[in-house]
Amino acid sequence: MDKIIIFVIVAVVVVVICLMLITAKRNRDLKEAGLDAEAVVTRIWENTSTDPDTLATSTDYAYFVTYRTENGETVEARLASGKSVETYKDQEYWYGDLHEGSVVRIKYLPDKPDYVIRIKD
């Protein structure tokens, strides 16, 4: 039984590390080869949850944008990070100022146009 628990813990740690490495690679690719575009916030998904122990509530937001790629394709994508704060170029960048219809600058990967990140104007 103990071996199974240890195996599960190790497997979870390996998966988390792999996801972190994938995200880091995508962010590096965005900085090196990402293309700039102008996007419009098309919808905002809000998820409010309450901690049953402390009864504290927290809200996470997911911001979806629509933009046109370099080859004219229209893409709807979720901005990277479901939290209200995104770190980009070592600066906190608040998403709380966004609402439906907001125009933002983004970077996207031509081969993965559904992965986008907001950049400073």
C-alpha positions as CSV (number, residue, x, y, z in Angstrom):
1,M,0.0,0.0,0.0
2,D,2.8,2.4,0.9
3,K,4.5,1.8,-2.5
4,I,1.3,2.7,-4.3
5,I,1.0,6.0,-2.4
6,I,4.6,6.8,-3.1
7,F,4.2,5.9,-6.8
8,V,1.1,8.1,-7.1
9,I,2.9,11.1,-5.4
10,V,5.9,10.7,-7.7
11,A,3.7,10.4,-10.8
12,V,1.8,13.6,-9.8
13,V,5.1,15.5,-9.2
14,V,6.4,14.3,-12.6
15,V,3.2,15.5,-14.3
16,V,3.4,18.9,-12.6
17,I,7.0,19.4,-13.6
18,C,6.2,18.4,-17.2
19,L,3.4,21.0,-17.3
20,M,5.6,23.7,-15.9
21,L,8.3,22.9,-18.5
22,I,5.8,23.0,-21.3
23,T,4.4,26.4,-20.1
24,A,8.0,27.7,-19.7
25,K,8.8,26.6,-23.3
26,R,5.7,28.2,-24.7
27,N,6.4,31.5,-22.9
28,R,10.0,31.4,-24.2
29,D,8.8,30.7,-27.7
30,L,6.3,33.6,-27.4
31,K,9.1,35.9,-26.4
32,E,11.4,34.7,-29.2
33,A,9.0,34.0,-32.1
34,G,5.6,35.2,-31.0
35,L,3.7,37.6,-33.3
36,D,1.9,40.7,-32.1
37,A,-1.7,41.2,-32.8
38,E,-4.6,43.3,-31.6
39,A,-7.4,41.4,-29.9
40,V,-10.8,42.1,-28.5
41,V,-12.1,40.6,-25.2
42,T,-15.2,38.6,-26.3
43,R,-16.1,37.0,-23.0
44,I,-15.1,36.7,-19.4
45,W,-15.7,33.5,-17.4
46,E,-15.9,34.0,-13.7
47,N,-15.6,31.2,-11.1
48,T,-16.3,32.0,-7.5
49,S,-15.5,29.4,-4.8
50,T,-15.7,29.3,-1.0
51,D,-13.3,27.5,1.2
52,P,-15.4,25.3,3.4
53,D,-13.0,25.6,6.4
54,T,-12.5,29.4,6.5
55,L,-15.6,30.4,4.5
56,A,-13.4,32.8,2.5
57,T,-14.4,33.3,-1.1
58,S,-12.1,33.8,-4.0
59,T,-12.9,34.5,-7.7
60,D,-10.8,33.4,-10.6
61,Y,-11.4,34.8,-14.1
62,A,-10.7,33.5,-17.6
63,Y,-10.5,36.1,-20.3
64,F,-11.3,35.1,-23.9
65,V,-10.2,37.2,-26.9
66,T,-10.8,37.1,-30.6
67,Y,-8.1,38.2,-33.0
68,R,-7.0,37.8,-36.6
69,T,-3.8,36.0,-37.4
70,E,-1.2,37.1,-39.9
71,N,-2.8,34.9,-42.6
72,G,-6.3,36.3,-41.9
73,E,-7.7,33.4,-39.8
74,T,-10.0,34.5,-36.9
75,V,-9.2,32.8,-33.6
76,E,-10.8,32.9,-30.2
77,A,-8.4,32.0,-27.5
78,R,-8.1,32.1,-23.7
79,L,-5.5,34.5,-22.4
80,A,-2.8,32.6,-20.6
81,S,-3.4,32.4,-16.9
82,G,-6.8,32.0,-15.3
83,K,-5.9,34.3,-12.5
84,S,-6.6,38.0,-12.3
85,V,-2.8,38.8,-12.4
86,E,-0.4,37.7,-15.1
87,T,3.3,38.1,-14.9
88,Y,5.0,39.0,-18.2
89,K,8.5,40.5,-18.6
90,D,8.9,40.5,-14.7
91,Q,6.0,42.9,-14.3
92,E,2.6,42.3,-12.8
93,Y,0.0,42.9,-15.4
94,W,-3.5,43.2,-14.0
95,Y,-6.3,41.7,-16.1
96,G,-8.9,43.3,-13.8
97,D,-9.1,46.3,-16.1
98,L,-10.6,44.2,-18.9
99,H,-14.2,44.0,-19.8
100,E,-16.1,42.6,-22.9
101,G,-15.1,44.8,-25.8
102,S,-11.7,45.8,-24.4
103,V,-9.0,46.0,-27.0
104,V,-5.6,44.5,-26.0
105,R,-2.2,43.7,-27.5
106,I,-1.3,40.0,-27.5
107,K,1.4,37.7,-28.7
108,Y,0.6,34.4,-30.3
109,L,2.4,31.5,-31.8
110,P,1.7,31.0,-35.5
111,D,1.7,27.2,-35.1
112,K,-0.4,27.3,-31.9
113,P,-2.7,30.3,-32.4
114,D,-4.9,29.3,-29.4
115,Y,-2.0,30.1,-27.0
116,V,-1.9,33.8,-26.4
117,I,-0.6,36.2,-23.8
118,R,-1.4,39.8,-23.2
119,I,1.5,42.2,-23.6
120,K,1.9,45.8,-22.6
121,D,0.7,48.4,-25.1
